[in-house]
Amino acid sequence: MFTLFSSFLLSASVILHFHIKGLLTFVCFERENGPKTGASLSPNVSCFHSLTNVQYSQGGPIIAVQVENEYGSYAEDDKYMPFIKEALLSRGITELLLTSDNRNGLKLGAVKGALETLNFQKLDLDVIKHLDKIQPQKPKMVMEYWSGWFDLWGGLHHVYTSEDMIPVVTEILKLDLSINFYMFHGGTNFGFMNGALAVGIPAPKPMITSYDYDAPLSEAGDYTTKYHLLRNLFSRYHTQPLPELPALREKRAYLPVIIQQHLSLWNSLHLTQKPLKAEKPLNMENLPVNNNNGQSYGYTLYETTITGGGLLNSKNNIKDRALVFVDKQFVGVLDYNVQELAIPDGKGRRTLSFLVENCGRVNYGKTLDEQRKGLVGDIELNAHVLRGFTIHSLEMKPSFVNRLETSGHWVSVPQRPSFPAFFLARLYVNSSPKDTFIKLPGWSKGVVFLNGKNLGRYWSVGPQQTLYVPGPWLHRGDNQVIVFEEQETDGKIQFTSSPDYGMTVDVQ
């Protein structure tokens, strides 16, 4: 992890020149941090020298290191922050140490010897005065000035207007505060890496794939009105003219492609690892896969045998969302909101299946250590606990996607394809590849893989309607597009030259 960070720093420093680095457990940024069971500390610690060697004192770009991120919002251990600080110092960190907290977290998020900084969006003169009071004669900084906001599946796309933002930034600079934008450049939660929100709501809600954030630079790197207004504002603080703007990357709306082949999920299970037999359900993180580190992301299929129908009750033990099948026939969905489902009567022994999706782990708040996915406890049918499970891990790693292409029993798309399933199409690019956006208006919910790379999730509930495709991920000639779809398709994949983030709402 740290080796990748340092490689990024060395290349990015040519553009950005200096960096404030955060090596944090509570890093947040609305992104999956993976299961704690899958973490291995020693390799990361052994690579620490790759960061110490690129500190400013060593001629590198790192000018400061953030000890923790918003730990004051849920601090419960007064020994934690001093421990992390000493861990940094003992491993050779010599640059300025920082902490970063919102108004409510300043008191508990501080550690002696580190500069306290602020996170906010709307101007808060009282908290700035408070910061000046608790650390007088020290530089003041807004470590996270929130230039927009994140979006949740099933919600609206948040917009923070330039008319609201520019006056606040202007005042911050007038007050002689340093400022760091979060975000300055929007991004993408490629793969299964989106986080989830669990603060102030009854149940966790996952973030969307796009992290455009309504930032000054868009998800695809395009300039926005915010960018130009900020550039004009910052130019007043420079004695020399700002350099010319780099040319934007060209976008292209490729012609739609038709789905050519179909592979049922049930016919792809032989391409996964050997299934596990377990009397009780095991959560995703405790599955004996990945060198016994458990499954991190994706889906897990749980199957058991039933001899009748009745009322199925999840007991809120499905994390996060499950498609339920009887003998491969779809019955319904169980999630945080729907915890009971009627199972139709039938004769003899039948297979009851739960395709459970990890929709994204919570990335902020007091429930960080409680993140377990899959079936995390007992499921009942007619008040009787289900036992005797066969469990398939469907992490959908690149190796699995490659096996799908080379060893999958693909067939021509039937008139009424079965679901869930993988659908294969090919996009032919006859010139230099350009950035584009995939749009799937006739589909329901799933994941898109382009040339083996996981572009992320799509979901018809919105707000996001497009998936960003970086041009460098395409190549001349045929490009393979595989879509894992849960329930519905119109048989084609569309492309557009601009994103569609859905209906908007102003940040409050």
C-alpha positions as CSV (number, residue, x, y, z in Angstrom):
1,M,0.0,0.0,0.0
2,F,2.7,2.5,1.1
3,T,4.9,1.6,-1.9
4,L,2.0,2.5,-4.2
5,F,1.6,5.8,-2.3
6,S,5.2,6.7,-2.7
7,S,5.2,5.9,-6.4
8,F,2.1,8.1,-6.8
9,L,3.8,10.9,-4.9
10,L,6.9,10.8,-7.0
11,S,5.0,11.1,-10.2
12,A,2.3,13.5,-9.0
13,S,4.8,15.8,-7.3
14,V,5.8,17.0,-10.8
15,I,2.3,18.4,-11.1
16,L,1.3,19.2,-7.5
17,H,4.7,19.9,-6.0
18,F,3.9,19.4,-2.4
19,H,1.7,16.9,-0.5
20,I,0.0,16.5,2.9
21,K,-0.2,12.8,3.5
22,G,-2.7,10.9,5.6
23,L,-1.8,7.4,6.7
24,L,-5.0,6.8,8.6
25,T,-7.2,4.0,9.9
26,F,-10.3,6.3,9.9
27,V,-9.6,7.8,6.5
28,C,-13.3,7.9,5.5
29,F,-13.6,9.5,2.0
30,E,-16.8,7.5,1.4
31,R,-14.8,4.5,0.4
32,E,-14.6,0.9,1.4
33,N,-11.7,0.1,3.7
34,G,-12.3,-3.6,3.4
35,P,-12.8,-6.0,6.3
36,K,-10.5,-5.7,9.3
37,T,-10.0,-9.5,9.1
38,G,-8.3,-9.0,5.7
39,A,-5.8,-6.4,6.9
40,S,-2.2,-7.3,7.4
41,L,-0.1,-4.7,9.3
42,S,3.4,-5.9,8.9
43,P,3.9,-5.6,5.1
44,N,2.6,-2.0,5.3
45,V,4.9,-1.1,8.2
46,S,7.9,-2.7,6.5
47,C,7.3,-0.4,3.5
48,F,7.2,2.7,5.6
49,H,10.7,3.7,4.5
50,S,9.3,4.4,1.1
51,L,7.4,7.3,2.5
52,T,10.1,8.6,4.9
53,N,12.4,8.9,2.0
54,V,10.1,11.3,0.1
55,Q,9.6,13.8,2.9
56,Y,10.4,17.4,2.3
57,S,13.4,17.2,4.6
58,Q,14.8,14.4,2.3
59,G,14.1,16.4,-0.9
60,G,10.7,14.9,-1.5
61,P,7.1,16.4,-1.8
62,I,5.6,15.5,1.6
63,I,5.4,18.6,3.7
64,A,3.1,17.3,6.4
65,V,1.5,14.1,7.7
66,Q,-2.0,13.8,9.1
67,V,-2.1,11.6,12.3
68,E,-5.8,10.8,12.0
69,N,-9.0,11.9,10.3
70,E,-12.0,13.1,12.2
71,Y,-11.3,10.6,15.1
72,G,-12.8,13.2,17.5
73,S,-16.2,12.5,16.1
74,Y,-16.3,9.0,17.7
75,A,-13.2,8.9,19.9
76,E,-13.5,6.3,22.6
77,D,-9.9,5.5,23.4
78,D,-7.7,8.2,24.8
79,K,-4.6,6.1,24.2
80,Y,-5.2,5.7,20.4
81,M,-4.1,9.1,19.1
82,P,-0.8,9.2,21.2
83,F,-0.1,5.6,20.0
84,I,-0.5,6.6,16.3
85,K,1.5,9.7,16.7
86,E,4.4,7.8,18.3
87,A,4.1,5.1,15.6
88,L,4.7,7.8,13.0
89,L,7.6,9.4,14.8
90,S,9.3,6.1,15.6
91,R,9.2,5.2,11.9
92,G,11.0,8.3,10.8
93,I,8.3,10.8,10.1
94,T,9.8,14.3,10.8
95,E,7.5,16.7,9.0
96,L,4.6,18.7,10.5
97,L,2.0,16.5,12.1
98,L,-1.7,17.4,11.8
99,T,-5.1,16.3,12.9
100,S,-8.3,17.0,11.1
101,D,-11.8,17.4,12.7
102,N,-15.1,19.1,12.3
103,R,-16.6,21.4,14.9
104,N,-17.7,18.7,17.3
105,G,-14.6,16.6,17.1
106,L,-11.9,19.2,17.9
107,K,-11.6,18.4,21.6
108,L,-11.3,14.6,21.3
109,G,-9.5,14.4,18.0
110,A,-6.4,16.4,19.1
111,V,-3.0,15.0,20.2
112,K,-0.2,16.9,21.8
113,G,2.4,18.0,19.2
114,A,0.1,18.0,16.2
115,L,-1.5,21.0,14.6
116,E,-5.3,20.9,14.8
117,T,-7.1,21.8,11.6
118,L,-10.8,22.2,10.6
119,N,-13.3,20.5,8.3
120,F,-16.4,22.4,7.1
121,Q,-18.4,23.7,4.2
122,K,-20.4,26.7,5.5
123,L,-18.4,29.4,7.1
124,D,-18.2,29.0,10.9
125,L,-16.5,32.0,12.5
126,D,-17.1,30.7,16.0
127,V,-15.2,27.5,15.4
128,I,-12.4,29.4,13.8
129,K,-12.2,31.7,16.9
130,H,-12.3,28.5,19.1
131,L,-9.4,27.0,17.1
132,D,-7.4,30.2,17.5
133,K,-8.2,30.1,21.3
134,I,-7.0,26.5,21.9
135,Q,-3.9,26.9,19.8
136,P,-2.9,30.6,19.7
137,Q,0.0,31.8,17.6
138,K,-0.3,28.8,15.3
139,P,-1.2,28.7,11.6
140,K,-4.9,28.0,11.0
141,M,-6.0,25.7,8.2
142,V,-9.2,24.3,6.7
143,M,-8.0,20.8,6.0
144,E,-11.2,19.7,4.3
145,Y,-13.2,22.4,2.7
146,W,-16.1,20.4,1.3
147,S,-16.6,21.6,-2.3
148,G,-19.7,19.5,-2.8
149,W,-21.1,16.3,-1.3
150,F,-21.5,12.6,-1.9
151,D,-24.6,10.8,-3.2
152,L,-26.4,7.7,-2.0
153,W,-28.2,5.1,-4.1
154,G,-31.9,5.9,-4.1
155,G,-31.4,9.6,-3.4
156,L,-30.6,12.7,-5.4
157,H,-27.4,14.1,-6.8
158,H,-26.0,16.8,-4.4
159,V,-25.0,20.2,-5.8
160,Y,-23.2,22.9,-3.9
161,T,-23.4,26.0,-6.1
162,S,-20.5,28.2,-7.0
163,E,-22.7,31.1,-5.7
164,D,-22.6,29.5,-2.3
165,M,-19.0,28.3,-2.4
166,I,-17.0,31.3,-3.7
167,P,-18.0,33.8,-1.0
168,V,-16.9,31.3,1.7
169,V,-13.6,30.6,0.1
170,T,-13.0,34.3,-0.4
171,E,-13.7,34.9,3.3
172,I,-11.4,32.0,4.4
173,L,-8.5,33.6,2.5
174,K,-9.3,37.0,3.9
175,L,-9.0,35.5,7.4
176,D,-5.6,34.3,6.5
177,L,-6.4,30.6,6.7
178,S,-4.8,28.0,4.6
179,I,-7.3,25.9,2.6
180,N,-7.3,22.4,1.2
181,F,-10.2,21.4,-1.0
182,Y,-12.1,18.1,-0.5
183,M,-12.6,17.4,-3.3
184,F,-10.8,19.5,-5.8
185,H,-11.0,16.7,-8.4
186,G,-14.0,14.4,-8.4
187,G,-13.3,10.7,-8.8
188,T,-14.8,7.2,-9.2
189,N,-15.3,4.4,-6.7
190,F,-14.3,1.8,-9.3
191,G,-15.0,-1.9,-8.5
192,F,-16.8,-2.6,-5.2
193,M,-15.0,0.2,-3.4
194,N,-17.9,2.6,-2.5
195,G,-18.6,3.1,1.1
196,A,-21.8,3.5,3.0
197,L,-23.5,6.0,5.4
198,A,-24.9,4.9,8.7
199,V,-25.0,8.2,10.7
200,G,-28.4,9.7,11.5
201,I,-30.4,7.1,9.5
202,P,-32.1,3.8,10.6
203,A,-30.0,1.5,8.3
204,P,-26.9,1.9,6.3
205,K,-27.2,3.3,2.7
206,P,-24.5,2.7,0.1
207,M,-22.7,5.5,-1.8
208,I,-23.0,5.5,-5.6
209,T,-20.1,4.5,-7.9
210,S,-19.4,8.1,-9.0
211,Y,-17.5,10.4,-6.7
212,D,-17.9,13.4,-8.9
213,Y,-18.8,15.3,-5.7
214,D,-19.7,18.4,-7.7
215,A,-16.0,19.2,-7.4
216,P,-14.2,22.0,-9.3
217,L,-12.7,19.3,-11.6
218,S,-15.3,16.7,-12.6
219,E,-15.1,13.0,-12.3
220,A,-13.6,12.9,-15.8
221,G,-11.3,15.8,-15.2
222,D,-13.3,18.5,-16.9
223,Y,-13.2,22.1,-15.8
224,T,-16.4,23.5,-14.2
225,T,-17.7,26.9,-13.4
226,K,-16.3,26.4,-9.9
227,Y,-12.9,25.8,-11.3
228,H,-12.8,28.9,-13.4
229,L,-14.1,31.1,-10.5
230,L,-11.5,29.6,-8.1
231,R,-8.7,30.1,-10.6
232,N,-9.7,33.8,-10.9
233,L,-9.9,34.1,-7.1
234,F,-6.5,32.5,-6.6
235,S,-4.8,34.6,-9.3
236,R,-5.2,37.6,-7.0
237,Y,-2.8,36.0,-4.6
238,H,-0.1,35.3,-7.2
239,T,2.5,37.8,-8.4
240,Q,3.0,35.9,-11.7
241,P,0.3,35.0,-14.2
242,L,-1.1,31.5,-13.9
243,P,0.0,29.0,-16.6
244,E,-2.3,28.2,-19.5
245,L,-4.9,25.5,-18.9
246,P,-4.1,22.0,-20.2
247,A,-6.3,20.8,-23.0
248,L,-9.2,18.6,-21.9
249,R,-9.4,14.9,-22.7
250,E,-11.8,14.3,-25.6
251,K,-15.0,12.4,-24.9
252,R,-16.8,10.2,-27.3
253,A,-20.3,8.7,-27.5
254,Y,-19.6,5.4,-29.1
255,L,-22.5,3.6,-31.0
256,P,-24.6,1.3,-28.9
257,V,-23.6,-2.4,-28.8
258,I,-25.9,-5.4,-28.7
259,I,-25.5,-8.2,-26.2
260,Q,-24.1,-11.2,-28.0
261,Q,-23.9,-13.9,-25.4
262,H,-25.4,-15.0,-22.0
263,L,-24.1,-17.0,-19.1
264,S,-26.4,-17.8,-16.2
265,L,-25.0,-17.3,-12.7
266,W,-25.8,-20.9,-11.9
267,N,-23.7,-22.0,-14.9
268,S,-20.7,-20.0,-13.7
269,L,-20.4,-21.4,-10.2
270,H,-17.8,-24.0,-11.4
271,L,-15.5,-21.1,-12.1
272,T,-15.5,-20.0,-8.5
273,Q,-13.5,-21.6,-5.6
274,K,-14.7,-24.9,-4.2
275,P,-17.9,-24.2,-2.3
276,L,-17.9,-24.5,1.5
277,K,-20.3,-26.8,3.4
278,A,-21.4,-25.3,6.8
279,E,-24.1,-26.2,9.2
280,K,-24.7,-22.5,10.1
281,P,-24.3,-19.5,7.8
282,L,-20.9,-17.9,7.8
283,N,-20.4,-14.2,7.2
284,M,-18.4,-13.1,4.2
285,E,-15.3,-12.1,6.3
286,N,-15.1,-15.5,7.9
287,L,-15.2,-17.6,4.8
288,P,-12.0,-19.8,4.3
289,V,-10.9,-18.0,1.1
290,N,-8.1,-15.7,0.2
291,N,-5.6,-17.6,2.4
292,N,-8.2,-17.8,5.1
293,N,-8.5,-14.0,5.3
294,G,-12.1,-14.1,4.2
295,Q,-14.0,-12.6,1.4
296,S,-13.8,-8.8,1.1
297,Y,-16.2,-7.6,-1.6
298,G,-18.9,-8.7,-4.1
299,Y,-21.5,-11.3,-3.6
300,T,-21.9,-14.5,-1.6
301,L,-24.3,-17.3,-2.6
302,Y,-25.9,-19.3,0.3
303,E,-27.9,-22.4,-0.5
304,T,-29.9,-24.8,1.7
305,T,-32.7,-27.4,1.3
306,I,-36.3,-26.8,2.3
307,T,-39.3,-29.2,2.1
308,G,-42.2,-26.7,2.3
309,G,-43.2,-23.1,2.0
310,G,-44.1,-20.4,4.5
311,L,-42.8,-17.2,6.0
312,L,-39.1,-16.5,5.6
313,N,-37.7,-14.1,8.2
314,S,-34.2,-12.7,7.9
315,K,-34.1,-11.5,11.5
316,N,-32.1,-8.5,10.1
317,N,-29.2,-10.9,9.5
318,I,-28.8,-10.1,5.8
319,K,-26.0,-7.6,5.1
320,D,-26.8,-5.9,2.9
321,R,-29.2,-7.1,0.3
322,A,-30.2,-10.6,-0.9
323,L,-32.0,-11.9,-4.0
324,V,-34.0,-15.0,-2.8
325,F,-34.6,-18.0,-5.1
326,V,-36.4,-21.4,-4.8
327,D,-35.0,-23.9,-7.3
328,K,-33.4,-21.0,-9.2
329,Q,-36.7,-19.1,-9.5
330,F,-36.7,-15.6,-8.2
331,V,-39.0,-15.1,-5.1
332,G,-38.1,-11.6,-3.9
333,V,-35.6,-9.3,-2.2
334,L,-34.6,-9.1,1.5
335,D,-32.7,-6.1,2.9
336,Y,-32.7,-3.8,5.9
337,N,-36.2,-2.6,5.1
338,V,-37.8,-5.9,4.0
339,Q,-37.1,-8.7,6.4
340,E,-40.0,-11.1,5.7
341,L,-40.8,-12.9,2.5
342,A,-43.5,-15.5,1.5
343,I,-42.0,-18.7,0.2
344,P,-44.4,-20.6,-2.1
345,D,-45.5,-24.2,-1.2
346,G,-44.0,-27.0,-3.2
347,K,-43.5,-30.7,-3.3
348,G,-40.4,-32.6,-2.2
349,R,-36.9,-31.1,-1.4
350,R,-36.2,-27.8,-3.0
351,T,-33.1,-25.5,-3.0
352,L,-33.5,-22.1,-1.2
353,S,-30.8,-19.7,-2.4
354,F,-29.7,-16.3,-1.1
355,L,-27.5,-14.2,-3.3
356,V,-26.2,-11.7,-0.8
357,E,-24.5,-8.5,-1.9
358,N,-22.0,-6.5,0.2
359,C,-23.3,-3.1,-1.0
360,G,-20.4,-1.2,0.7
361,R,-19.1,-1.1,4.2
362,V,-19.7,1.9,6.5
363,N,-16.7,4.3,6.2
364,Y,-17.5,6.7,9.0
365,G,-19.0,6.6,12.5
366,K,-19.2,4.4,15.5
367,T,-20.2,1.3,13.6
368,L,-16.9,1.0,11.7
369,D,-15.8,-2.1,13.7
370,E,-19.2,-3.8,13.3
371,Q,-19.0,-4.3,9.5
372,R,-19.8,-7.9,8.6
373,K,-21.4,-8.9,5.3
374,G,-23.3,-11.8,3.9
375,L,-25.5,-13.8,6.3
376,V,-24.4,-12.7,9.7
377,G,-26.8,-14.8,11.7
378,D,-29.7,-17.3,11.6
379,I,-32.5,-17.1,9.0
380,E,-35.8,-18.6,9.9
381,L,-38.5,-20.3,7.8
382,N,-41.8,-20.6,9.8
383,A,-39.9,-19.8,13.0
384,H,-37.5,-22.7,12.4
385,V,-33.8,-21.9,12.0
386,L,-32.3,-22.9,8.6
387,R,-29.3,-25.2,8.7
388,G,-27.0,-27.0,6.3
389,F,-25.6,-24.4,3.9
390,T,-23.5,-24.6,0.7
391,I,-21.7,-21.3,0.3
392,H,-20.1,-19.9,-2.9
393,S,-17.8,-16.9,-2.7
394,L,-18.4,-14.6,-5.7
395,E,-15.8,-11.9,-5.2
396,M,-15.6,-11.3,-9.0
397,K,-11.9,-10.7,-9.0
398,P,-10.1,-10.1,-12.3
399,S,-9.0,-13.8,-12.3
400,F,-12.7,-14.9,-12.2
401,V,-13.7,-12.5,-14.9
402,N,-10.8,-13.9,-17.1
403,R,-12.1,-17.4,-16.4
404,L,-15.6,-16.3,-17.4
405,E,-14.3,-15.2,-20.8
406,T,-12.1,-18.2,-21.5
407,S,-13.9,-21.1,-19.8
408,G,-17.5,-19.9,-19.4
409,H,-20.3,-21.9,-21.2
410,W,-21.6,-18.9,-23.0
411,V,-24.7,-19.2,-25.2
412,S,-26.6,-17.0,-27.6
413,V,-28.9,-14.7,-25.7
414,P,-32.3,-16.5,-25.4
415,Q,-35.5,-14.6,-26.0
416,R,-36.2,-14.8,-22.3
417,P,-32.8,-15.0,-20.5
418,S,-32.5,-16.3,-17.0
419,F,-31.3,-14.0,-14.2
420,P,-29.0,-13.3,-12.5
421,A,-26.6,-13.7,-15.4
422,F,-23.5,-12.4,-17.2
423,F,-24.0,-10.7,-20.5
424,L,-21.2,-10.3,-23.1
425,A,-20.8,-7.6,-25.7
426,R,-17.9,-6.2,-27.7
427,L,-17.2,-2.5,-28.4
428,Y,-15.1,-2.0,-31.5
429,V,-12.9,1.1,-31.4
430,N,-11.4,2.1,-34.7
431,S,-9.3,5.1,-33.6
432,S,-7.4,6.4,-30.6
433,P,-9.6,5.5,-27.6
434,K,-11.4,8.3,-25.8
435,D,-13.1,8.7,-22.5
436,T,-16.8,7.8,-22.6
437,F,-19.7,6.9,-20.3
438,I,-21.8,3.7,-20.3
439,K,-25.5,4.1,-19.9
440,L,-27.9,1.2,-19.2
441,P,-31.5,2.6,-19.1
442,G,-33.1,-0.8,-19.8
443,W,-31.2,-2.6,-17.1
444,S,-31.9,-3.0,-13.3
445,K,-28.9,-3.5,-11.1
446,G,-25.5,-5.0,-11.4
447,V,-21.8,-4.5,-12.2
448,V,-19.9,-3.7,-15.5
449,F,-16.5,-5.2,-16.4
450,L,-14.6,-3.6,-19.3
451,N,-11.6,-5.6,-20.6
452,G,-11.5,-7.3,-17.2
453,K,-11.6,-4.1,-15.1
454,N,-14.5,-3.6,-12.8
455,L,-16.1,-0.2,-13.6
456,G,-18.4,-0.4,-10.6
457,R,-22.1,-0.8,-9.8
458,Y,-25.1,0.6,-11.6
459,W,-28.6,0.7,-10.2
460,S,-31.8,1.9,-11.8
461,V,-32.9,3.6,-8.5
462,G,-30.4,6.3,-9.3
463,P,-29.4,9.0,-9.0
464,Q,-26.4,8.0,-11.1
465,Q,-27.3,7.0,-14.6
466,T,-23.9,6.6,-16.2
467,L,-20.6,4.9,-15.5
468,Y,-17.3,6.6,-16.3
469,V,-15.0,4.8,-18.7
470,P,-11.4,6.2,-18.8
471,G,-10.1,6.2,-22.4
472,P,-6.8,4.4,-21.4
473,W,-8.9,1.4,-20.3
474,L,-10.1,1.0,-23.9
475,H,-7.9,-0.1,-26.8
476,R,-8.1,-0.1,-30.6
477,G,-10.1,-3.0,-31.9
478,D,-12.5,-5.2,-29.9
479,N,-13.1,-4.3,-26.3
480,Q,-14.9,-6.9,-24.1
481,V,-17.8,-5.7,-22.0
482,I,-19.3,-8.1,-19.5
483,V,-22.3,-7.0,-17.5
484,F,-23.5,-8.9,-14.4
485,E,-27.2,-8.1,-14.2
486,E,-29.5,-9.2,-11.4
487,Q,-33.0,-9.0,-12.9
488,E,-33.6,-7.2,-16.2
489,T,-32.0,-6.1,-19.5
490,D,-33.0,-4.5,-22.8
491,G,-30.2,-6.3,-24.6
492,K,-28.0,-3.3,-25.5
493,I,-25.3,-1.1,-23.9
494,Q,-25.3,2.6,-24.7
495,F,-22.5,5.2,-24.6
496,T,-22.6,8.9,-24.1
497,S,-20.0,11.7,-24.1
498,S,-21.2,13.3,-20.9
499,P,-22.3,12.1,-17.5
500,D,-25.8,11.9,-16.1
501,Y,-25.9,12.0,-12.3
502,G,-29.7,12.2,-12.1
503,M,-32.0,14.7,-10.4
504,T,-30.3,17.2,-8.2
505,V,-30.7,18.7,-4.8
506,D,-28.8,21.6,-3.2
507,V,-26.5,20.8,-0.3
508,Q,-28.2,22.0,2.9
